[in-house]
């Protein structure tokens, strides 16, 4: 299994209403109850940052290449963090 680095920006979502509702993750939440939401993975966050730089520098153009290299960069960053 690929290391995703864990969660970044986890949060809790609360049902402030007076009826059962669906939380953003699809879980049914009773009034006043909370649901923990993990947020993005660190891998996804790093890939998004790498992608931003690639698009801004216009170093790559085909979208599939940008996505591939962005995730490759994120994987290398996670390896460096664990080294």
Sine and cosine of phi, psi and omega as CSV:
sin_phi,cos_phi,sin_psi,cos_psi,sin_omega,cos_omega
0.00,0.00,0.69,-0.73,-0.02,-1.00
-0.95,0.30,0.66,-0.75,0.06,-1.00
-0.96,0.30,0.87,-0.50,0.03,-1.00
-0.99,-0.16,-0.02,1.00,0.05,-1.00
0.99,0.14,-0.09,1.00,-0.04,-1.00
1.00,-0.01,-0.24,-0.97,-0.07,-1.00
-1.00,-0.02,0.50,-0.87,0.17,-0.99
-0.78,-0.62,0.67,-0.74,-0.01,-1.00
0.88,0.48,0.72,0.69,0.08,-1.00
-0.90,0.44,0.43,-0.90,-0.03,-1.00
-0.49,-0.87,0.15,-0.99,0.11,-0.99
-0.88,-0.48,0.59,-0.81,0.02,-1.00
-0.88,-0.48,0.75,-0.66,-0.05,-1.00
-0.90,-0.45,0.66,-0.75,0.11,-0.99
-1.00,0.09,0.97,-0.24,0.00,-1.00
-1.00,0.02,0.01,1.00,-0.04,-1.00
-1.00,0.06,-0.21,-0.98,-0.02,-1.00
-0.90,-0.44,0.25,0.97,0.02,-1.00
-0.73,-0.69,0.31,-0.95,0.14,-0.99
-0.90,0.44,0.68,-0.74,0.03,-1.00
-0.66,-0.75,0.25,-0.97,0.10,-0.99
-1.00,-0.03,0.77,-0.63,0.10,-0.99
-0.97,0.25,0.20,-0.98,0.02,-1.00
-0.83,0.55,-0.40,0.92,0.02,-1.00
-1.00,-0.01,0.07,1.00,0.05,-1.00
1.00,-0.03,-0.09,1.00,0.00,-1.00
-0.97,0.23,0.65,-0.76,0.06,-1.00
-0.98,0.21,0.75,-0.66,-0.08,-1.00
-0.81,-0.58,0.77,-0.64,0.03,-1.00
-0.97,0.24,0.38,-0.92,0.03,-1.00
-0.81,0.59,0.73,-0.68,0.03,-1.00
0.99,0.13,-0.16,0.99,-0.02,-1.00
-1.00,0.06,0.38,-0.93,0.01,-1.00
-0.93,-0.36,0.43,-0.90,0.13,-0.99
-0.77,-0.63,0.73,-0.68,0.08,-1.00
-0.99,0.14,0.77,-0.64,0.05,-1.00
-0.89,-0.45,0.79,-0.62,-0.13,-0.99
-0.96,0.27,-0.38,0.93,-0.09,-1.00
0.98,0.18,-0.18,-0.98,0.03,-1.00
-0.93,0.36,0.33,-0.94,0.20,-0.98
-0.99,0.15,0.40,-0.92,0.05,-1.00
-0.88,0.48,-0.59,0.80,0.02,-1.00
-0.87,0.50,-0.72,0.70,0.03,-1.00
-0.90,0.44,-0.65,0.76,0.00,-1.00
-0.89,0.46,-0.73,0.68,0.00,-1.00
-0.90,0.43,-0.64,0.77,0.03,-1.00
-0.89,0.45,-0.64,0.77,0.02,-1.00
-0.90,0.44,-0.65,0.76,0.03,-1.00
-0.92,0.40,-0.68,0.73,0.02,-1.00
-0.89,0.45,-0.65,0.76,0.00,-1.00
-0.89,0.46,-0.65,0.76,0.03,-1.00
-0.83,0.56,-0.74,0.68,-0.01,-1.00
-0.90,0.44,-0.66,0.76,-0.01,-1.00
-0.90,0.43,-0.67,0.74,0.00,-1.00
-0.93,0.37,-0.67,0.74,-0.01,-1.00
-0.90,0.43,-0.59,0.81,-0.03,-1.00
-0.99,0.11,-0.16,0.99,-0.03,-1.00
0.83,0.56,0.53,0.85,-0.02,-1.00
-0.98,0.20,-0.39,0.92,0.04,-1.00
-0.72,-0.70,0.48,-0.88,0.05,-1.00
-0.87,-0.49,-0.73,0.68,-0.03,-1.00
-0.89,0.46,0.75,-0.66,-0.05,-1.00
-0.84,0.54,-0.60,0.80,-0.02,-1.00
-0.92,0.40,-0.56,0.83,0.06,-1.00
-0.94,0.35,-0.66,0.75,0.02,-1.00
-0.87,0.49,-0.74,0.67,0.00,-1.00
-0.88,0.47,-0.70,0.72,0.00,-1.00
-0.87,0.50,-0.77,0.64,-0.04,-1.00
-0.94,0.33,-0.52,0.85,0.04,-1.00
-0.90,0.44,-0.71,0.71,0.03,-1.00
-0.95,0.32,-0.54,0.84,0.08,-1.00
-0.89,0.46,-0.67,0.74,0.03,-1.00
-0.90,0.43,-0.68,0.74,0.02,-1.00
-0.88,0.48,-0.67,0.75,0.03,-1.00
-0.89,0.46,-0.65,0.76,0.03,-1.00
-0.92,0.40,-0.60,0.80,0.03,-1.00
-0.91,0.41,-0.63,0.78,0.05,-1.00
-0.92,0.39,-0.62,0.79,0.05,-1.00
-0.90,0.45,-0.69,0.73,-0.01,-1.00
-0.90,0.43,-0.58,0.81,0.02,-1.00
-0.90,0.43,-0.59,0.81,-0.04,-1.00
-1.00,0.09,-0.17,0.98,-0.05,-1.00
-0.96,0.27,0.00,0.00,0.00,0.00
